[in-house]
Amino acid sequence: MQTKHEFQTEKTTSTNPDFCKLIHELDKDLNSRYGDLQKQYNAFNRVEKIDTVVIARIDGQAVGCGCFKPFDHETVEIKRVFLQENFRGNGIADAILKELETWARELGYISAVLETGKGQPEAIRFYTKQEYTMIPNYGQYVGNDNSTCMIKKL
C-alpha cells in the first residue's frame, strides 16, 4: 500500500534552483522514453523567465513541479508538470495542477491547454481525470503524431 505524504505547495519562479533540478529529472525521464525524438521538443519546453511556477515539497524537499505561461489572452499553456516517481499516487500532482489552474483563473484566464506525448499514457489518464479533453494539435505540435493536445475550461 502506498504511503500518504504530507506536502505543501509553493508559488515561485523558473529561477528557483529546486524547479531547475526537477526539470532536469523530467528531461531525463522524457529522454529515456523518447530518445532522439525528444530533441525536437526541447525548444518547446523552455521555461526561462516564467513567474508562474508551483513546487510541491515534503519535509522541505522539492518532489514535484509545474508551471504555465500565456498561450493567448484567454488561455494559458500548462508546462513541465512532473512528480518524482516514488511520490506518485498521493494526490500531489492533483494539487500542483489545481494550484496552477487557480492561479491562472486569478490572473483572468478562462482556459488551459497542454501537450503531452503518446508515450506517457499515465499523463494522458491523469489529465483526462482532471477534466482535460483532447483537441486537435495546436501550434508547433500540428502534424506531430506523437503529441496529444488537451484543453480545459477553468
Contacts in CASP RR format, 6 or more apart in sequence:
PFRMAT RR
TARGET T0000
AUTHOR 0000-0000-0000
METHOD contacts of the structure
MODEL  1
MQTKHEFQTEKTTSTNPDFCKLIHELDKDLNSRYGDLQKQYNAFNRVEKI
DTVVIARIDGQAVGCGCFKPFDHETVEIKRVFLQENFRGNGIADAILKEL
ETWARELGYISAVLETGKGQPEAIRFYTKQEYTMIPNYGQYVGNDNSTCM
IKKL
2 89 0 8 1.000
2 90 0 8 1.000
3 90 0 8 1.000
4 90 0 8 1.000
5 58 0 8 1.000
5 87 0 8 1.000
5 90 0 8 1.000
5 92 0 8 1.000
6 58 0 8 1.000
7 56 0 8 1.000
7 57 0 8 1.000
7 58 0 8 1.000
7 63 0 8 1.000
7 87 0 8 1.000
7 90 0 8 1.000
7 92 0 8 1.000
7 95 0 8 1.000
8 56 0 8 1.000
8 57 0 8 1.000
8 60 0 8 1.000
9 54 0 8 1.000
9 55 0 8 1.000
9 56 0 8 1.000
9 57 0 8 1.000
9 95 0 8 1.000
9 96 0 8 1.000
9 99 0 8 1.000
10 54 0 8 1.000
10 55 0 8 1.000
10 56 0 8 1.000
10 57 0 8 1.000
11 52 0 8 1.000
11 53 0 8 1.000
11 54 0 8 1.000
11 99 0 8 1.000
11 103 0 8 1.000
12 19 0 8 1.000
12 53 0 8 1.000
12 54 0 8 1.000
12 55 0 8 1.000
13 19 0 8 1.000
13 50 0 8 1.000
13 51 0 8 1.000
13 53 0 8 1.000
14 20 0 8 1.000
14 47 0 8 1.000
14 48 0 8 1.000
14 49 0 8 1.000
14 50 0 8 1.000
14 51 0 8 1.000
14 53 0 8 1.000
14 67 0 8 1.000
16 53 0 8 1.000
16 55 0 8 1.000
18 55 0 8 1.000
18 62 0 8 1.000
18 65 0 8 1.000
19 53 0 8 1.000
19 55 0 8 1.000
19 62 0 8 1.000
19 65 0 8 1.000
19 67 0 8 1.000
21 62 0 8 1.000
22 55 0 8 1.000
22 62 0 8 1.000
22 63 0 8 1.000
22 64 0 8 1.000
22 65 0 8 1.000
22 82 0 8 1.000
22 84 0 8 1.000
23 47 0 8 1.000
23 65 0 8 1.000
23 80 0 8 1.000
23 82 0 8 1.000
25 82 0 8 1.000
25 84 0 8 1.000
26 80 0 8 1.000
26 82 0 8 1.000
27 38 0 8 1.000
27 42 0 8 1.000
27 45 0 8 1.000
29 82 0 8 1.000
30 38 0 8 1.000
30 41 0 8 1.000
31 38 0 8 1.000
33 119 0 8 1.000
33 120 0 8 1.000
34 41 0 8 1.000
34 117 0 8 1.000
34 119 0 8 1.000
34 146 0 8 1.000
37 146 0 8 1.000
40 144 0 8 1.000
44 115 0 8 1.000
44 140 0 8 1.000
44 141 0 8 1.000
45 79 0 8 1.000
45 80 0 8 1.000
47 53 0 8 1.000
47 67 0 8 1.000
47 69 0 8 1.000
47 79 0 8 1.000
47 80 0 8 1.000
50 67 0 8 1.000
50 68 0 8 1.000
50 69 0 8 1.000
50 79 0 8 1.000
52 67 0 8 1.000
52 68 0 8 1.000
52 69 0 8 1.000
52 76 0 8 1.000
52 100 0 8 1.000
52 103 0 8 1.000
52 104 0 8 1.000
52 107 0 8 1.000
53 65 0 8 1.000
53 66 0 8 1.000
53 67 0 8 1.000
54 65 0 8 1.000
54 66 0 8 1.000
54 67 0 8 1.000
54 96 0 8 1.000
54 99 0 8 1.000
54 100 0 8 1.000
54 103 0 8 1.000
55 62 0 8 1.000
55 64 0 8 1.000
55 65 0 8 1.000
55 66 0 8 1.000
56 62 0 8 1.000
56 63 0 8 1.000
56 64 0 8 1.000
56 65 0 8 1.000
56 83 0 8 1.000
56 87 0 8 1.000
56 92 0 8 1.000
56 95 0 8 1.000
56 96 0 8 1.000
57 63 0 8 1.000
58 87 0 8 1.000
63 83 0 8 1.000
63 84 0 8 1.000
63 87 0 8 1.000
63 92 0 8 1.000
64 82 0 8 1.000
64 83 0 8 1.000
64 84 0 8 1.000
64 87 0 8 1.000
64 92 0 8 1.000
64 93 0 8 1.000
64 96 0 8 1.000
65 80 0 8 1.000
65 81 0 8 1.000
65 82 0 8 1.000
65 96 0 8 1.000
66 78 0 8 1.000
66 79 0 8 1.000
66 80 0 8 1.000
66 81 0 8 1.000
66 82 0 8 1.000
66 96 0 8 1.000
66 97 0 8 1.000
66 100 0 8 1.000
67 78 0 8 1.000
67 79 0 8 1.000
67 80 0 8 1.000
67 100 0 8 1.000
68 76 0 8 1.000
68 77 0 8 1.000
68 78 0 8 1.000
68 79 0 8 1.000
68 100 0 8 1.000
68 103 0 8 1.000
68 104 0 8 1.000
68 112 0 8 1.000
69 76 0 8 1.000
69 77 0 8 1.000
69 79 0 8 1.000
70 76 0 8 1.000
70 77 0 8 1.000
70 109 0 8 1.000
71 77 0 8 1.000
71 113 0 8 1.000
74 109 0 8 1.000
74 110 0 8 1.000
74 111 0 8 1.000
75 109 0 8 1.000
75 110 0 8 1.000
75 111 0 8 1.000
75 112 0 8 1.000
75 113 0 8 1.000
75 151 0 8 1.000
76 100 0 8 1.000
76 104 0 8 1.000
76 109 0 8 1.000
76 111 0 8 1.000
76 112 0 8 1.000
76 113 0 8 1.000
77 112 0 8 1.000
77 113 0 8 1.000
77 114 0 8 1.000
77 115 0 8 1.000
78 97 0 8 1.000
78 100 0 8 1.000
78 112 0 8 1.000
78 113 0 8 1.000
78 114 0 8 1.000
79 114 0 8 1.000
81 93 0 8 1.000
81 96 0 8 1.000
81 97 0 8 1.000
81 100 0 8 1.000
81 114 0 8 1.000
81 123 0 8 1.000
83 92 0 8 1.000
83 93 0 8 1.000
83 96 0 8 1.000
93 126 0 8 1.000
94 130 0 8 1.000
97 130 0 8 1.000
100 112 0 8 1.000
101 112 0 8 1.000
101 152 0 8 1.000
101 154 0 8 1.000
104 112 0 8 1.000
104 154 0 8 1.000
105 154 0 8 1.000
109 154 0 8 1.000
110 153 0 8 1.000
110 154 0 8 1.000
111 151 0 8 1.000
111 152 0 8 1.000
111 153 0 8 1.000
111 154 0 8 1.000
112 132 0 8 1.000
112 151 0 8 1.000
112 152 0 8 1.000
112 154 0 8 1.000
113 135 0 8 1.000
113 138 0 8 1.000
113 149 0 8 1.000
113 150 0 8 1.000
113 151 0 8 1.000
114 127 0 8 1.000
114 132 0 8 1.000
114 149 0 8 1.000
114 150 0 8 1.000
114 151 0 8 1.000
115 137 0 8 1.000
115 138 0 8 1.000
115 141 0 8 1.000
115 147 0 8 1.000
115 148 0 8 1.000
115 149 0 8 1.000
115 150 0 8 1.000
116 123 0 8 1.000
116 124 0 8 1.000
116 127 0 8 1.000
116 147 0 8 1.000
116 148 0 8 1.000
116 150 0 8 1.000
117 123 0 8 1.000
117 124 0 8 1.000
117 146 0 8 1.000
117 147 0 8 1.000
117 148 0 8 1.000
118 124 0 8 1.000
118 145 0 8 1.000
118 146 0 8 1.000
118 147 0 8 1.000
118 148 0 8 1.000
119 146 0 8 1.000
124 148 0 8 1.000
127 150 0 8 1.000
128 150 0 8 1.000
130 152 0 8 1.000
131 152 0 8 1.000
132 150 0 8 1.000
132 151 0 8 1.000
132 152 0 8 1.000
133 150 0 8 1.000
133 151 0 8 1.000
133 152 0 8 1.000
134 148 0 8 1.000
134 149 0 8 1.000
134 150 0 8 1.000
135 149 0 8 1.000
135 150 0 8 1.000
135 151 0 8 1.000
136 142 0 8 1.000
136 149 0 8 1.000
137 143 0 8 1.000
137 144 0 8 1.000
137 147 0 8 1.000
137 148 0 8 1.000
137 149 0 8 1.000
138 149 0 8 1.000
141 147 0 8 1.000
141 149 0 8 1.000
END
